[in-house]
């Protein structure tokens, strides 16, 4: 995973965990671990089990990390990648199917609720493009909107709310026999503001312009 923030690039990898890189060490510790997902045949997740416990166990077992770093890492990982966040995020690549038979050129819409740092909804219109290079292909275009724009969340001890909106484009190759996903990409673009409420540690509060670009790529093994 590579992040670019204010011109600075940060990379994290489970394959190369440096001693001072807490996130990469956590990702390395998670490799090969298991949790359970139950979903409908159309890719909508019903239950995510043991993912939160997995994060907590991995953090507690990490060596060379202070108790304060462990607690902060645990909170950040659960907020960004825990069971609630995982459900919506993973559905952007699985909950893509129409609930009725389609033919080439047909479209349908799906609403996905995302719960990470800020709760949001993603409304996507998908289109079946038929057979492409031996695979069935689906493409999608969607729009993000932040839910409950007046709700504050505790971010590193600071009451923060988000006003974000943006778009997502996606493309999926499906196995022609099973209909399951062979390969998928989701490109997201979000912009808006993060507002930190007036508090004892930040008098007057602060409004921070935000712009987020991400590209997720998935491949079956």
PASEZA-620791 format. One record per residue (C-alpha): residue number from 1; residue in three letters; x, y, z. Coordinates in steps of 0.5 Angstrom, whole numbers, plus 500, padded with zeros to 3 digits. Example, Ala and Ser with C-alpha at 12.3 -4.5 7.8 and 13.67 -1.06 7.14 Angstrom:
% PASEZA-620791
   num   residuo   east   north    up
     1       Ala    525     491   516
     2       Ser    527     498   514
This chain:
% PASEZA-620791
   num   residuo   east   north    up
     1       Unk    500     500   500
     2       Unk    503     507   498
     3       Unk    500     513   501
     4       Unk    502     520   498
     5       Unk    500     526   503
     6       Unk    502     533   502
     7       Unk    507     531   497
     8       Unk    510     526   502
     9       Unk    510     519   500
    10       Unk    509     513   505
    11       Unk    510     506   503
    12       Unk    508     500   507
    13       Unk    509     492   506
    14       Unk    507     486   509
    15       Unk    513     483   506
    16       Unk    518     488   508
    17       Unk    517     490   515
    18       Unk    522     495   518
    19       Unk    523     496   525
    20       Unk    520     503   526
    21       Unk    514     501   521
    22       Unk    508     499   526
    23       Unk    503     499   520
    24       Unk    508     494   516
    25       Unk    509     490   522
    26       Unk    502     489   523
    27       Unk    500     487   516
    28       Unk    506     482   516
    29       Unk    503     479   523
    30       Unk    496     478   519
    31       Unk    499     475   513
    32       Unk    496     467   513
    33       Unk    491     469   519
    34       Unk    484     467   518
    35       Unk    477     471   519
    36       Unk    470     469   517
    37       Unk    465     472   511
    38       Unk    458     470   510
    39       Unk    455     473   503
    40       Unk    449     472   499
    41       Unk    450     469   492
    42       Unk    450     476   489
    43       Unk    456     478   493
    44       Unk    452     482   499
    45       Unk    456     481   506
    46       Unk    452     479   511
    47       Unk    457     477   517
    48       Unk    464     479   518
    49       Unk    467     475   524
    50       Unk    473     475   528
    51       Unk    477     480   524
    52       Unk    476     485   530
    53       Unk    479     480   534
    54       Unk    485     478   529
    55       Unk    487     486   529
    56       Unk    487     486   537
    57       Unk    491     479   538
    58       Unk    496     482   532
    59       Unk    497     488   536
    60       Unk    498     485   543
    61       Unk    503     480   540
    62       Unk    507     486   536
    63       Unk    514     486   539
    64       Unk    518     493   540
    65       Unk    512     497   540
    66       Unk    510     501   546
    67       Unk    503     500   550
    68       Unk    501     507   547
    69       Unk    503     505   540
    70       Unk    499     499   541
    71       Unk    493     502   543
    72       Unk    493     508   537
    73       Unk    495     502   532
    74       Unk    489     498   534
    75       Unk    484     504   534
    76       Unk    486     506   527
    77       Unk    486     499   524
    78       Unk    479     498   527
    79       Unk    476     504   525
    80       Unk    479     504   518
    81       Unk    479     496   517
    82       Unk    475     493   522
    83       Unk    469     489   521
    84       Unk    464     495   520
    85       Unk    469     498   515
    86       Unk    471     492   512
    87       Unk    464     490   510
    88       Unk    462     496   506
    89       Unk    469     497   503
    90       Unk    469     489   500
    91       Unk    462     490   498
    92       Unk    465     495   493
    93       Unk    468     489   489
    94       Unk    463     483   491
    95       Unk    456     487   491
    96       Unk    456     488   484
    97       Unk    451     483   481
    98       Unk    444     485   478
    99       Unk    438     481   482
   100       Unk    435     479   475
   101       Unk    438     476   469
   102       Unk    441     481   464
   103       Unk    444     482   457
   104       Unk    449     486   454
   105       Unk    448     493   455
   106       Unk    443     493   461
   107       Unk    444     497   467
   108       Unk    442     497   474
   109       Unk    444     501   481
   110       Unk    447     498   487
   111       Unk    447     503   494
   112       Unk    453     501   498
   113       Unk    454     504   505
   114       Unk    461     505   507
   115       Unk    463     506   515
   116       Unk    471     508   516
   117       Unk    473     514   518
   118       Unk    467     518   516
   119       Unk    460     514   514
   120       Unk    458     515   507
   121       Unk    454     512   501
   122       Unk    456     510   494
   123       Unk    451     509   489
   124       Unk    453     505   483
   125       Unk    450     504   476
   126       Unk    453     498   473
   127       Unk    453     496   466
   128       Unk    454     489   463
   129       Unk    459     489   457
   130       Unk    458     482   455
   131       Unk    464     478   453
   132       Unk    471     481   453
   133       Unk    477     477   451
   134       Unk    474     471   454
   135       Unk    471     474   460
   136       Unk    464     477   462
   137       Unk    465     484   463
   138       Unk    462     489   468
   139       Unk    463     496   469
   140       Unk    461     501   474
   141       Unk    460     509   475
   142       Unk    458     511   482
   143       Unk    458     517   487
   144       Unk    460     518   494
   145       Unk    456     522   499
   146       Unk    458     523   506
   147       Unk    452     521   511
   148       Unk    450     525   517
   149       Unk    455     531   516
   150       Unk    454     534   522
   151       Unk    456     528   526
   152       Unk    463     528   530
   153       Unk    468     522   530
   154       Unk    474     522   535
   155       Unk    480     522   531
   156       Unk    487     522   535
   157       Unk    483     525   541
   158       Unk    480     531   536
   159       Unk    473     531   535
   160       Unk    472     531   527
   161       Unk    467     531   522
   162       Unk    468     530   514
   163       Unk    464     534   508
   164       Unk    466     529   502
   165       Unk    464     527   496
   166       Unk    467     524   490
   167       Unk    466     519   484
   168       Unk    468     512   483
   169       Unk    469     508   477
   170       Unk    470     500   476
   171       Unk    471     495   472
   172       Unk    471     487   473
   173       Unk    472     481   469
   174       Unk    468     475   471
   175       Unk    469     467   470
   176       Unk    464     466   464
   177       Unk    462     459   467
   178       Unk    461     461   474
   179       Unk    460     468   474
   180       Unk    465     470   480
   181       Unk    470     475   480
   182       Unk    477     474   476
   183       Unk    480     481   476
   184       Unk    477     488   479
   185       Unk    479     495   479
   186       Unk    476     501   483
   187       Unk    478     508   482
   188       Unk    476     513   487
   189       Unk    476     520   487
   190       Unk    474     524   494
   191       Unk    475     532   496
   192       Unk    472     536   501
   193       Unk    474     538   508
   194       Unk    475     535   515
   195       Unk    473     540   520
   196       Unk    476     539   527
   197       Unk    471     542   533
   198       Unk    474     547   538
   199       Unk    477     544   544
   200       Unk    482     545   549
   201       Unk    488     542   545
   202       Unk    486     546   539
   203       Unk    482     553   540
   204       Unk    478     556   535
   205       Unk    478     549   531
   206       Unk    481     548   524
   207       Unk    478     546   517
   208       Unk    483     542   513
   209       Unk    482     542   505
   210       Unk    482     534   503
   211       Unk    483     531   496
   212       Unk    483     523   496
   213       Unk    485     519   490
   214       Unk    485     511   491
   215       Unk    486     505   486
   216       Unk    484     498   488
   217       Unk    486     492   484
   218       Unk    484     485   486
   219       Unk    486     479   483
   220       Unk    484     472   484
   221       Unk    489     466   486
